[in-house]
Amino acid sequence: METIERIITTYGLSVVGGIAILIVGWIVAGMVNRSIRRVMGKREKIDPLLIGFVASLVRYLILAFTVVAVLNQFGVQTASMIAVLGAAGLAIGLALQGTLAHLASGVMIMIFRPFRQGHYIEAAGTAGTVKTVTLFTTELATPDNVQIIVPNGKVWGDVVKNYSFHATRRVDFSLGIGYEDDIDKAIKTVLSVIGKEKRAHKDPEPMIVVGELADSSVNLTIRVWCDSGDYWGVKFDLTKAFKQALDKASISIPFPQRDVHLHQLAAAS
């Protein structure tokens, strides 16, 4: 009992103080996190990805200082401890080099900004809409709303295709017609369909050329410009409209076919 009383007398206030510092630090970290998100969120020019990244970084820094303050409350010499941690940092860094690489990649993504929240990208062998970027990972959502978590190191170390970066995109079609059909009539029909599509841009003008004389068809190459957000709608709707317009104009869309010639040999006498 005397030993317990002595421990409580010696360390009681330190324990209470340490717990109090830890609670206050945790609360302050959460408050600062929310404040940063609220203040930065009022500025339209700031990307939400950057807001979340900065808020998370500041929160972890505050928690780190809180842990140091708690250790100091118990009489631990933080200066010497930091020196020991620095000596052990090399071994820890080698053991966690993959994780640290993801952290560094996250910082690089925030600095160079290859994409923003809401952009549709292809990176690290997967594609999806960017939802958020944390210290270590990038979260994507596929068109069928499947969550994909990609380590930042793989995103930064791979080729990134950003389909939403530019305001406009080109929609390409390959349309085959029969060899017996009138090419000029087919081109005129396709142009009339494009002219009725309000989402198709007039500048640059749509382009229709004979792209290939294939085995079973004359292939027309069609290129139409539109807003990036209208890409799939324009592609799907024009594909349907082309088929309907060509059918109405009695222009065939042939399927692969092959002529077979049979030669009958005279029977041997």
C-alpha positions as protocol buffer text, in pm:
chain_id: "A"
residue {
  index: 1
  type: MET
  ca { x: 0 y: 0 z: 0 }
}
residue {
  index: 2
  type: GLU
  ca { x: 284 y: 240 z: 84 }
}
residue {
  index: 3
  type: THR
  ca { x: 439 y: 167 z: -256 }
}
residue {
  index: 4
  type: ILE
  ca { x: 106 y: 229 z: -432 }
}
residue {
  index: 5
  type: GLU
  ca { x: 55 y: 552 z: -239 }
}
residue {
  index: 6
  type: ARG
  ca { x: 407 y: 665 z: -327 }
}
residue {
  index: 7
  type: ILE
  ca { x: 351 y: 589 z: -697 }
}
residue {
  index: 8
  type: ILE
  ca { x: 18 y: 773 z: -696 }
}
residue {
  index: 9
  type: THR
  ca { x: 172 y: 1069 z: -513 }
}
residue {
  index: 10
  type: THR
  ca { x: 469 y: 1080 z: -750 }
}
residue {
  index: 11
  type: TYR
  ca { x: 305 y: 1010 z: -1082 }
}
residue {
  index: 12
  type: GLY
  ca { x: -64 y: 1080 z: -1018 }
}
residue {
  index: 13
  type: LEU
  ca { x: -58 y: 1439 z: -1138 }
}
residue {
  index: 14
  type: SER
  ca { x: 160 y: 1345 z: -1433 }
}
residue {
  index: 15
  type: VAL
  ca { x: -86 y: 1075 z: -1540 }
}
residue {
  index: 16
  type: VAL
  ca { x: -382 y: 1311 z: -1507 }
}
residue {
  index: 17
  type: GLY
  ca { x: -193 y: 1583 z: -1689 }
}
residue {
  index: 18
  type: GLY
  ca { x: -85 y: 1345 z: -1966 }
}
residue {
  index: 19
  type: ILE
  ca { x: -439 y: 1220 z: -2019 }
}
residue {
  index: 20
  type: ALA
  ca { x: -568 y: 1578 z: -2023 }
}
residue {
  index: 21
  type: ILE
  ca { x: -306 y: 1682 z: -2282 }
}
residue {
  index: 22
  type: LEU
  ca { x: -390 y: 1379 z: -2494 }
}
residue {
  index: 23
  type: ILE
  ca { x: -764 y: 1454 z: -2488 }
}
residue {
  index: 24
  type: VAL
  ca { x: -713 y: 1824 z: -2559 }
}
residue {
  index: 25
  type: GLY
  ca { x: -470 y: 1748 z: -2840 }
}
residue {
  index: 26
  type: TRP
  ca { x: -713 y: 1501 z: -2997 }
}
residue {
  index: 27
  type: ILE
  ca { x: -999 y: 1753 z: -2978 }
}
residue {
  index: 28
  type: VAL
  ca { x: -784 y: 2037 z: -3113 }
}
residue {
  index: 29
  type: ALA
  ca { x: -665 y: 1819 z: -3403 }
}
residue {
  index: 30
  type: GLY
  ca { x: -1025 y: 1741 z: -3497 }
}
residue {
  index: 31
  type: MET
  ca { x: -1131 y: 2106 z: -3467 }
}
residue {
  index: 32
  type: VAL
  ca { x: -841 y: 2229 z: -3680 }
}
residue {
  index: 33
  type: ASN
  ca { x: -913 y: 1958 z: -3937 }
}
residue {
  index: 34
  type: ARG
  ca { x: -1274 y: 2069 z: -3969 }
}
residue {
  index: 35
  type: SER
  ca { x: -1181 y: 2439 z: -3967 }
}
residue {
  index: 36
  type: ILE
  ca { x: -934 y: 2394 z: -4252 }
}
residue {
  index: 37
  type: ARG
  ca { x: -1192 y: 2205 z: -4456 }
}
residue {
  index: 38
  type: ARG
  ca { x: -1453 y: 2472 z: -4389 }
}
residue {
  index: 39
  type: VAL
  ca { x: -1230 y: 2774 z: -4461 }
}
residue {
  index: 40
  type: MET
  ca { x: -1061 y: 2630 z: -4769 }
}
residue {
  index: 41
  type: GLY
  ca { x: -1390 y: 2488 z: -4892 }
}
residue {
  index: 42
  type: LYS
  ca { x: -1532 y: 2840 z: -4926 }
}
residue {
  index: 43
  type: ARG
  ca { x: -1282 y: 2917 z: -5201 }
}
residue {
  index: 44
  type: GLU
  ca { x: -1401 y: 2776 z: -5532 }
}
residue {
  index: 45
  type: LYS
  ca { x: -1053 y: 2780 z: -5687 }
}
residue {
  index: 46
  type: ILE
  ca { x: -913 y: 2534 z: -5433 }
}
residue {
  index: 47
  type: ASP
  ca { x: -947 y: 2171 z: -5537 }
}
residue {
  index: 48
  type: PRO
  ca { x: -1127 y: 1954 z: -5277 }
}
residue {
  index: 49
  type: LEU
  ca { x: -843 y: 1701 z: -5309 }
}
residue {
  index: 50
  type: LEU
  ca { x: -596 y: 1961 z: -5181 }
}
residue {
  index: 51
  type: ILE
  ca { x: -831 y: 2055 z: -4897 }
}
residue {
  index: 52
  type: GLY
  ca { x: -855 y: 1699 z: -4770 }
}
residue {
  index: 53
  type: PHE
  ca { x: -482 y: 1640 z: -4807 }
}
residue {
  index: 54
  type: VAL
  ca { x: -381 y: 1956 z: -4614 }
}
residue {
  index: 55
  type: ALA
  ca { x: -642 y: 1895 z: -4343 }
}
residue {
  index: 56
  type: SER
  ca { x: -520 y: 1539 z: -4287 }
}
residue {
  index: 57
  type: LEU
  ca { x: -155 y: 1647 z: -4283 }
}
residue {
  index: 58
  type: VAL
  ca { x: -215 y: 1921 z: -4022 }
}
residue {
  index: 59
  type: ARG
  ca { x: -419 y: 1683 z: -3808 }
}
residue {
  index: 60
  type: TYR
  ca { x: -139 y: 1426 z: -3795 }
}
residue {
  index: 61
  type: LEU
  ca { x: 118 y: 1694 z: -3715 }
}
residue {
  index: 62
  type: ILE
  ca { x: -90 y: 1816 z: -3419 }
}
residue {
  index: 63
  type: LEU
  ca { x: -128 y: 1460 z: -3293 }
}
residue {
  index: 64
  type: ALA
  ca { x: 249 y: 1409 z: -3320 }
}
residue {
  index: 65
  type: PHE
  ca { x: 317 y: 1721 z: -3110 }
}
residue {
  index: 66
  type: THR
  ca { x: 55 y: 1599 z: -2863 }
}
residue {
  index: 67
  type: VAL
  ca { x: 236 y: 1269 z: -2817 }
}
residue {
  index: 68
  type: VAL
  ca { x: 565 y: 1455 z: -2759 }
}
residue {
  index: 69
  type: ALA
  ca { x: 394 y: 1679 z: -2499 }
}
residue {
  index: 70
  type: VAL
  ca { x: 252 y: 1375 z: -2318 }
}
residue {
  index: 71
  type: LEU
  ca { x: 594 y: 1212 z: -2302 }
}
residue {
  index: 72
  type: ASN
  ca { x: 740 y: 1535 z: -2170 }
}
residue {
  index: 73
  type: GLN
  ca { x: 471 y: 1542 z: -1903 }
}
residue {
  index: 74
  type: PHE
  ca { x: 599 y: 1208 z: -1773 }
}
residue {
  index: 75
  type: GLY
  ca { x: 952 y: 1344 z: -1754 }
}
residue {
  index: 76
  type: VAL
  ca { x: 1079 y: 1173 z: -2065 }
}
residue {
  index: 77
  type: GLN
  ca { x: 1360 y: 1376 z: -2218 }
}
residue {
  index: 78
  type: THR
  ca { x: 1214 y: 1438 z: -2560 }
}
residue {
  index: 79
  type: ALA
  ca { x: 1541 y: 1576 z: -2695 }
}
residue {
  index: 80
  type: SER
  ca { x: 1729 y: 1256 z: -2624 }
}
residue {
  index: 81
  type: MET
  ca { x: 1430 y: 1055 z: -2737 }
}
residue {
  index: 82
  type: ILE
  ca { x: 1422 y: 1237 z: -3068 }
}
residue {
  index: 83
  type: ALA
  ca { x: 1792 y: 1157 z: -3109 }
}
residue {
  index: 84
  type: VAL
  ca { x: 1721 y: 789 z: -3044 }
}
residue {
  index: 85
  type: LEU
  ca { x: 1428 y: 796 z: -3286 }
}
residue {
  index: 86
  type: GLY
  ca { x: 1650 y: 964 z: -3543 }
}
residue {
  index: 87
  type: ALA
  ca { x: 1904 y: 685 z: -3508 }
}
residue {
  index: 88
  type: ALA
  ca { x: 1630 y: 428 z: -3543 }
}
residue {
  index: 89
  type: GLY
  ca { x: 1466 y: 623 z: -3823 }
}
residue {
  index: 90
  type: LEU
  ca { x: 1699 y: 477 z: -4083 }
}
residue {
  index: 91
  type: ALA
  ca { x: 1600 y: 121 z: -3997 }
}
residue {
  index: 92
  type: ILE
  ca { x: 1234 y: 216 z: -3976 }
}
residue {
  index: 93
  type: GLY
  ca { x: 1258 y: 400 z: -4306 }
}
residue {
  index: 94
  type: LEU
  ca { x: 1410 y: 98 z: -4477 }
}
residue {
  index: 95
  type: ALA
  ca { x: 1139 y: -125 z: -4336 }
}
residue {
  index: 96
  type: LEU
  ca { x: 863 y: 115 z: -4439 }
}
residue {
  index: 97
  type: GLN
  ca { x: 1018 y: 246 z: -4758 }
}
residue {
  index: 98
  type: GLY
  ca { x: 713 y: 142 z: -4958 }
}
residue {
  index: 99
  type: THR
  ca { x: 479 y: 332 z: -4726 }
}
residue {
  index: 100
  type: LEU
  ca { x: 707 y: 636 z: -4720 }
}
residue {
  index: 101
  type: ALA
  ca { x: 722 y: 625 z: -5100 }
}
residue {
  index: 102
  type: HIS
  ca { x: 342 y: 641 z: -5112 }
}
residue {
  index: 103
  type: LEU
  ca { x: 352 y: 941 z: -4877 }
}
residue {
  index: 104
  type: ALA
  ca { x: 609 y: 1118 z: -5095 }
}
residue {
  index: 105
  type: SER
  ca { x: 405 y: 1035 z: -5404 }
}
residue {
  index: 106
  type: GLY
  ca { x: 95 y: 1184 z: -5240 }
}
residue {
  index: 107
  type: VAL
  ca { x: 286 y: 1507 z: -5181 }
}
residue {
  index: 108
  type: MET
  ca { x: 402 y: 1512 z: -5543 }
}
residue {
  index: 109
  type: ILE
  ca { x: 46 y: 1456 z: -5665 }
}
residue {
  index: 110
  type: MET
  ca { x: -71 y: 1753 z: -5460 }
}
residue {
  index: 111
  type: ILE
  ca { x: 212 y: 1973 z: -5590 }
}
residue {
  index: 112
  type: PHE
  ca { x: 190 y: 1895 z: -5962 }
}
residue {
  index: 113
  type: ARG
  ca { x: -185 y: 1826 z: -5971 }
}
residue {
  index: 114
  type: PRO
  ca { x: -210 y: 1579 z: -6262 }
}
residue {
  index: 115
  type: PHE
  ca { x: -582 y: 1543 z: -6185 }
}
residue {
  index: 116
  type: ARG
  ca { x: -856 y: 1687 z: -5970 }
}
residue {
  index: 117
  type: GLN
  ca { x: -1154 y: 1552 z: -5782 }
}
residue {
  index: 118
  type: GLY
  ca { x: -1420 y: 1436 z: -6025 }
}
residue {
  index: 119
  type: HIS
  ca { x: -1179 y: 1375 z: -6312 }
}
residue {
  index: 120
  type: TYR
  ca { x: -1199 y: 1043 z: -6492 }
}
residue {
  index: 121
  type: ILE
  ca { x: -848 y: 899 z: -6513 }
}
residue {
  index: 122
  type: GLU
  ca { x: -664 y: 582 z: -6600 }
}
residue {
  index: 123
  type: ALA
  ca { x: -363 y: 496 z: -6384 }
}
residue {
  index: 124
  type: ALA
  ca { x: -187 y: 189 z: -6244 }
}
residue {
  index: 125
  type: GLY
  ca { x: -384 y: -40 z: -6473 }
}
residue {
  index: 126
  type: THR
  ca { x: -726 y: 80 z: -6358 }
}
residue {
  index: 127
  type: ALA
  ca { x: -968 y: 359 z: -6448 }
}
residue {
  index: 128
  type: GLY
  ca { x: -1230 y: 553 z: -6257 }
}
residue {
  index: 129
  type: THR
  ca { x: -1349 y: 886 z: -6126 }
}
residue {
  index: 130
  type: VAL
  ca { x: -1122 y: 1045 z: -5864 }
}
residue {
  index: 131
  type: LYS
  ca { x: -1296 y: 1069 z: -5527 }
}
residue {
  index: 132
  type: THR
  ca { x: -1017 y: 1166 z: -5288 }
}
residue {
  index: 133
  type: VAL
  ca { x: -641 y: 1155 z: -5230 }
}
residue {
  index: 134
  type: THR
  ca { x: -511 y: 1080 z: -4880 }
}
residue {
  index: 135
  type: LEU
  ca { x: -154 y: 1073 z: -4753 }
}
residue {
  index: 136
  type: PHE
  ca { x: -101 y: 721 z: -4884 }
}
residue {
  index: 137
  type: THR
  ca { x: -376 y: 627 z: -5130 }
}
residue {
  index: 138
  type: THR
  ca { x: -592 y: 755 z: -5413 }
}
residue {
  index: 139
  type: GLU
  ca { x: -958 y: 652 z: -5417 }
}
residue {
  index: 140
  type: LEU
  ca { x: -1133 y: 593 z: -5750 }
}
residue {
  index: 141
  type: ALA
  ca { x: -1489 y: 492 z: -5837 }
}
residue {
  index: 142
  type: THR
  ca { x: -1552 y: 288 z: -6150 }
}
residue {
  index: 143
  type: PRO
  ca { x: -1848 y: 370 z: -6380 }
}
residue {
  index: 144
  type: ASP
  ca { x: -2045 y: 92 z: -6207 }
}
residue {
  index: 145
  type: ASN
  ca { x: -1963 y: 255 z: -5870 }
}
residue {
  index: 146
  type: VAL
  ca { x: -1703 y: 9 z: -5742 }
}
residue {
  index: 147
  type: GLN
  ca { x: -1450 y: 158 z: -5501 }
}
residue {
  index: 148
  type: ILE
  ca { x: -1084 y: 118 z: -5598 }
}
residue {
  index: 149
  type: ILE
  ca { x: -801 y: 212 z: -5361 }
}
residue {
  index: 150
  type: VAL
  ca { x: -470 y: 267 z: -5542 }
}
residue {
  index: 151
  type: PRO
  ca { x: -142 y: 335 z: -5354 }
}
residue {
  index: 152
  type: ASN
  ca { x: -9 y: 681 z: -5440 }
}
residue {
  index: 153
  type: GLY
  ca { x: 327 y: 534 z: -5538 }
}
residue {
  index: 154
  type: LYS
  ca { x: 168 y: 335 z: -5820 }
}
residue {
  index: 155
  type: VAL
  ca { x: -32 y: 635 z: -5940 }
}
residue {
  index: 156
  type: TRP
  ca { x: 266 y: 870 z: -5946 }
}
residue {
  index: 157
  type: GLY
  ca { x: 505 y: 609 z: -6086 }
}
residue {
  index: 158
  type: ASP
  ca { x: 280 y: 510 z: -6375 }
}
residue {
  index: 159
  type: VAL
  ca { x: 138 y: 680 z: -6684 }
}
residue {
  index: 160
  type: VAL
  ca { x: -174 y: 879 z: -6596 }
}
residue {
  index: 161
  type: LYS
  ca { x: -439 y: 933 z: -6863 }
}
residue {
  index: 162
  type: ASN
  ca { x: -672 y: 1216 z: -6763 }
}
residue {
  index: 163
  type: TYR
  ca { x: -982 y: 1202 z: -6981 }
}
residue {
  index: 164
  type: SER
  ca { x: -1139 y: 1504 z: -6809 }
}
residue {
  index: 165
  type: PHE
  ca { x: -845 y: 1746 z: -6817 }
}
residue {
  index: 166
  type: HIS
  ca { x: -939 y: 1920 z: -7142 }
}
residue {
  index: 167
  type: ALA
  ca { x: -1279 y: 2079 z: -7196 }
}
residue {
  index: 168
  type: THR
  ca { x: -1337 y: 1897 z: -7525 }
}
residue {
  index: 169
  type: ARG
  ca { x: -1283 y: 1547 z: -7662 }
}
residue {
  index: 170
  type: ARG
  ca { x: -1297 y: 1386 z: -8003 }
}
residue {
  index: 171
  type: VAL
  ca { x: -1535 y: 1099 z: -8064 }
}
residue {
  index: 172
  type: ASP
  ca { x: -1412 y: 855 z: -8331 }
}
residue {
  index: 173
  type: PHE
  ca { x: -1633 y: 620 z: -8533 }
}
residue {
  index: 174
  type: SER
  ca { x: -1554 y: 358 z: -8795 }
}
residue {
  index: 175
  type: LEU
  ca { x: -1856 y: 294 z: -9016 }
}
residue {
  index: 176
  type: GLY
  ca { x: -1858 y: 35 z: -9295 }
}
residue {
  index: 177
  type: ILE
  ca { x: -2074 y: 54 z: -9607 }
}
residue {
  index: 178
  type: GLY
  ca { x: -2107 y: -185 z: -9899 }
}
residue {
  index: 179
  type: TYR
  ca { x: -1887 y: -164 z: -10206 }
}
residue {
  index: 180
  type: GLU
  ca { x: -2196 y: -122 z: -10422 }
}
residue {
  index: 181
  type: ASP
  ca { x: -2323 y: 177 z: -10218 }
}
residue {
  index: 182
  type: ASP
  ca { x: -2274 y: 543 z: -10313 }
}
residue {
  index: 183
  type: ILE
  ca { x: -1993 y: 681 z: -10092 }
}
residue {
  index: 184
  type: ASP
  ca { x: -2091 y: 1046 z: -10141 }
}
residue {
  index: 185
  type: LYS
  ca { x: -2450 y: 969 z: -10048 }
}
residue {
  index: 186
  type: ALA
  ca { x: -2334 y: 787 z: -9735 }
}
residue {
  index: 187
  type: ILE
  ca { x: -2112 y: 1081 z: -9633 }
}
residue {
  index: 188
  type: LYS
  ca { x: -2397 y: 1325 z: -9690 }
}
residue {
  index: 189
  type: THR
  ca { x: -2630 y: 1109 z: -9480 }
}
residue {
  index: 190
  type: VAL
  ca { x: -2380 y: 1088 z: -9194 }
}
residue {
  index: 191
  type: LEU
  ca { x: -2323 y: 1466 z: -9204 }
}
residue {
  index: 192
  type: SER
  ca { x: -2695 y: 1531 z: -9180 }
}
residue {
  index: 193
  type: VAL
  ca { x: -2714 y: 1311 z: -8869 }
}
residue {
  index: 194
  type: ILE
  ca { x: -2423 y: 1493 z: -8706 }
}
residue {
  index: 195
  type: GLY
  ca { x: -2582 y: 1830 z: -8790 }
}
residue {
  index: 196
  type: LYS
  ca { x: -2891 y: 1736 z: -8589 }
}
residue {
  index: 197
  type: GLU
  ca { x: -2684 y: 1649 z: -8281 }
}
residue {
  index: 198
  type: LYS
  ca { x: -2676 y: 1964 z: -8067 }
}
residue {
  index: 199
  type: ARG
  ca { x: -2388 y: 1839 z: -7851 }
}
residue {
  index: 200
  type: ALA
  ca { x: -2158 y: 1801 z: -8152 }
}
residue {
  index: 201
  type: HIS
  ca { x: -1931 y: 2101 z: -8204 }
}
residue {
  index: 202
  type: LYS
  ca { x: -1927 y: 2293 z: -8530 }
}
residue {
  index: 203
  type: ASP
  ca { x: -1569 y: 2407 z: -8464 }
}
residue {
  index: 204
  type: PRO
  ca { x: -1360 y: 2200 z: -8520 }
}
residue {
  index: 205
  type: GLU
  ca { x: -1580 y: 2073 z: -8802 }
}
residue {
  index: 206
  type: PRO
  ca { x: -1674 y: 1704 z: -8815 }
}
residue {
  index: 207
  type: MET
  ca { x: -1448 y: 1502 z: -9042 }
}
residue {
  index: 208
  type: ILE
  ca { x: -1563 y: 1214 z: -9263 }
}
residue {
  index: 209
  type: VAL
  ca { x: -1315 y: 1037 z: -9489 }
}
residue {
  index: 210
  type: VAL
  ca { x: -1274 y: 698 z: -9651 }
}
residue {
  index: 211
  type: GLY
  ca { x: -1039 y: 538 z: -9403 }
}
residue {
  index: 212
  type: GLU
  ca { x: -999 y: 188 z: -9545 }
}
residue {
  index: 213
  type: LEU
  ca { x: -1101 y: -40 z: -9829 }
}
residue {
  index: 214
  type: ALA
  ca { x: -1155 y: -348 z: -9617 }
}
residue {
  index: 215
  type: ASP
  ca { x: -1226 y: -706 z: -9725 }
}
residue {
  index: 216
  type: SER
  ca { x: -1603 y: -677 z: -9692 }
}
residue {
  index: 217
  type: SER
  ca { x: -1675 y: -304 z: -9669 }
}
residue {
  index: 218
  type: VAL
  ca { x: -1567 y: 49 z: -9740 }
}
residue {
  index: 219
  type: ASN
  ca { x: -1488 y: 190 z: -9396 }
}
residue {
  index: 220
  type: LEU
  ca { x: -1565 y: 555 z: -9328 }
}
residue {
  index: 221
  type: THR
  ca { x: -1364 y: 725 z: -9053 }
}
residue {
  index: 222
  type: ILE
  ca { x: -1580 y: 978 z: -8866 }
}
residue {
  index: 223
  type: ARG
  ca { x: -1448 y: 1226 z: -8612 }
}
residue {
  index: 224
  type: VAL
  ca { x: -1674 y: 1453 z: -8407 }
}
residue {
  index: 225
  type: TRP
  ca { x: -1577 y: 1697 z: -8129 }
}
residue {
  index: 226
  type: CYS
  ca { x: -1788 y: 1754 z: -7818 }
}
residue {
  index: 227
  type: ASP
  ca { x: -1762 y: 1857 z: -7452 }
}
residue {
  index: 228
  type: SER
  ca { x: -1574 y: 1604 z: -7239 }
}
residue {
  index: 229
  type: GLY
  ca { x: -1881 y: 1543 z: -7023 }
}
residue {
  index: 230
  type: ASP
  ca { x: -2091 y: 1459 z: -7332 }
}
residue {
  index: 231
  type: TYR
  ca { x: -1847 y: 1204 z: -7475 }
}
residue {
  index: 232
  type: TRP
  ca { x: -2034 y: 882 z: -7405 }
}
residue {
  index: 233
  type: GLY
  ca { x: -2378 y: 1029 z: -7471 }
}
residue {
  index: 234
  type: VAL
  ca { x: -2267 y: 1157 z: -7814 }
}
residue {
  index: 235
  type: LYS
  ca { x: -2096 y: 828 z: -7898 }
}
residue {
  index: 236
  type: PHE
  ca { x: -2393 y: 610 z: -7808 }
}
residue {
  index: 237
  type: ASP
  ca { x: -2662 y: 834 z: -7960 }
}
residue {
  index: 238
  type: LEU
  ca { x: -2478 y: 896 z: -8287 }
}
residue {
  index: 239
  type: THR
  ca { x: -2399 y: 527 z: -8330 }
}
residue {
  index: 240
  type: LYS
  ca { x: -2771 y: 451 z: -8314 }
}
residue {
  index: 241
  type: ALA
  ca { x: -2862 y: 748 z: -8536 }
}
residue {
  index: 242
  type: PHE
  ca { x: -2608 y: 648 z: -8803 }
}
residue {
  index: 243
  type: LYS
  ca { x: -2760 y: 300 z: -8831 }
}
residue {
  index: 244
  type: GLN
  ca { x: -3115 y: 432 z: -8856 }
}
residue {
  index: 245
  type: ALA
  ca { x: -3025 y: 700 z: -9112 }
}
residue {
  index: 246
  type: LEU
  ca { x: -2831 y: 460 z: -9334 }
}
residue {
  index: 247
  type: ASP
  ca { x: -3115 y: 207 z: -9326 }
}
residue {
  index: 248
  type: LYS
  ca { x: -3358 y: 482 z: -9430 }
}
residue {
  index: 249
  type: ALA
  ca { x: -3126 y: 584 z: -9715 }
}
residue {
  index: 250
  type: SER
  ca { x: -3100 y: 218 z: -9830 }
}
residue {
  index: 251
  type: ILE
  ca { x: -2726 y: 210 z: -9761 }
}
residue {
  index: 252
  type: SER
  ca { x: -2607 y: -124 z: -9635 }
}
residue {
  index: 253
  type: ILE
  ca { x: -2377 y: -188 z: -9341 }
}
residue {
  index: 254
  type: PRO
  ca { x: -2224 y: -520 z: -9447 }
}
residue {
  index: 255
  type: PHE
  ca { x: -2106 y: -793 z: -9220 }
}
residue {
  index: 256
  type: PRO
  ca { x: -1790 y: -992 z: -9293 }
}
residue {
  index: 257
  type: GLN
  ca { x: -1849 y: -1224 z: -9586 }
}
residue {
  index: 258
  type: ARG
  ca { x: -1652 y: -1439 z: -9824 }
}
residue {
  index: 259
  type: ASP
  ca { x: -1723 y: -1555 z: -10177 }
}
residue {
  index: 260
  type: VAL
  ca { x: -1669 y: -1927 z: -10231 }
}
residue {
  index: 261
  type: HIS
  ca { x: -1624 y: -2057 z: -10588 }
}
residue {
  index: 262
  type: LEU
  ca { x: -1684 y: -2425 z: -10653 }
}
residue {
  index: 263
  type: HIS
  ca { x: -1514 y: -2588 z: -10952 }
}
residue {
  index: 264
  type: GLN
  ca { x: -1645 y: -2921 z: -11067 }
}
residue {
  index: 265
  type: LEU
  ca { x: -1387 y: -3145 z: -11222 }
}
residue {
  index: 266
  type: ALA
  ca { x: -1484 y: -3367 z: -11513 }
}
residue {
  index: 267
  type: ALA
  ca { x: -1526 y: -3730 z: -11415 }
}
residue {
  index: 268
  type: ALA
  ca { x: -1242 y: -3953 z: -11527 }
}
residue {
  index: 269
  type: SER
  ca { x: -1336 y: -4187 z: -11815 }
}
